[in-house]
Amino acid sequence: MSAEVAAAPTIVVEEPGLQTTVQDSQGRLGFWMVGVPPSGAMDAHSLDLANRMVANEANAAGLECTVTGPTLRFREAAVVALAGAEMTAAIDGYPIPFWQPIPVAAGSILTIGALAGPGMRAYRAVRGGIDGPVVLGSRATFTVGNFGGHCGRTLAVGDELAVGHDVSDLGPSPLPPQTTPRIGRSWTLAATE
């Protein structure tokens, strides 16, 4: 990168986790007829809540972590939030909770480890969202089509993720306790007809 170009704040992938991708909650709608599925977060509600905690715009892109999460180094200070299936998580070795905004100092390392309970996917939002190309109306990764997200694939060691500008006018804040989802091992299904 040339010295004249102002670089966006970046996050460096030290370890990618099992299957970590950039996703947004909306995904791509209306393209099945040409072979493109909706894409987007598997648990859009959890990603929406993570974005809400860091005061991002509703459809800002974040990271979807499957079974085990990544290790990320922050070049600049940031605010992050974790949501979805709980995984072990720490900043510079100090455990951090899910479901609330957490400041991260420049140079710090966020480690999202293995699942610590029910569920399969966790979400990591950063204030500003993950920047990247919008393809067919979404930043979501579609790995089979090799587009969207970061280079159209799961994250790899050495990837650098640019932080975007998808912020709302509000400041980061924790969720009210009654709005935190309960992720369990049993489900209730309702039949409509």
Disulfide bonds with the S-S distance in Angstrom:
none
